[in-house]
Amino acid sequence: MYFYKNQFLHKQDIQISPDDRGYYFGDGIYEVFRVYNGQIYECGAHMQRLERTASEVRLSLPHTSDGILTILNKLIQHNSLVEGTVYLQITRGEAPRAHPFPTQAEPILLAYCSEVKRPLASIHNGIQAVTQPDIRWLRCDLKTLNLLPNILAKQTALDHGVQEVVLHRDGTVTECSASNLMMVRDQVLYTHPANHLILHGITRAVVLRLAHALHIPVKEEPFTTEQLLQADEAFITGTTVEITPILQVDGQSIGTGTPGSTTQRLQAEFERTFL
Ligand code: PDD
């Protein structure tokens, strides 16, 4: 069961107009929520980010936050979803292709859920990455459609036989194709500051809270790809990847080339937030 334009529908009954500005312009916003035990994880934080993105791109949400959450929870119930994700997308609506905001169009909400298992193998065994220039725009803090640079980066990683890409602007590490990046050096946790160059990940925020609670010093400051290569540990954070260790970047081992102890402590604490 999907939700589209104010009703619950089967996927095959959804009719999407080619005039949806999501197609022409990628003119829309989205969120990806995690569902553990039938419950949306960190729903308040996701809704706050959705509202902020909507307001920054001047798109009015078709329902209140509570209204949207009610729809998402009904979807979870209709689909008997226990473990998975919910995808929510809102486009600026349908209108013949023209750059100005349409005057008549109503925003269109699409939501559906998918059964997705936790990626336990990579969470435990780690992944490898390659570095690539971050060619995205300057509002990476907004969760908008238009993911072509992210897709190209991810595909480059896969073409190199690795799972993820570490994006950098002139040598400064920003984040990954669909996750944030953190590194540990001399027991200190480093991650790019939450400014316009990265998405302010919900998982990132949870991990920083856990680090404070564990008395792990945190520095939200930029670092270079060379500093990343010299780190003791590195990992990515995200709704679908949780906390996944990065063991190798550009063919070079990070630290011992195995998941580090700080990463593992954070992983254990992270699991306790939903288990
Ligand atoms: N991506 N950075 C980028 C560029 C992302 O696309 C994401 C999430 C994150 C992590 O954010 P969070 O912890 O809130 O999931 C960081 C989602 C999952 C996606 O596009 O599928």
Boltz pocket constraint, residues with backbone or C-beta under 6 A from the ligand:
constraints:
  - pocket:
      binder: B
      contacts: [[A, 32], [A, 140], [A, 150], [A, 175], [A, 176], [A, 177], [A, 178], [A, 179], [A, 180], [A, 198], [A, 199], [A, 200], [A, 201], [A, 202], [A, 203], [A, 204], [A, 237], [A, 238], [A, 239], [A, 240]]
      max_distance: 6.0
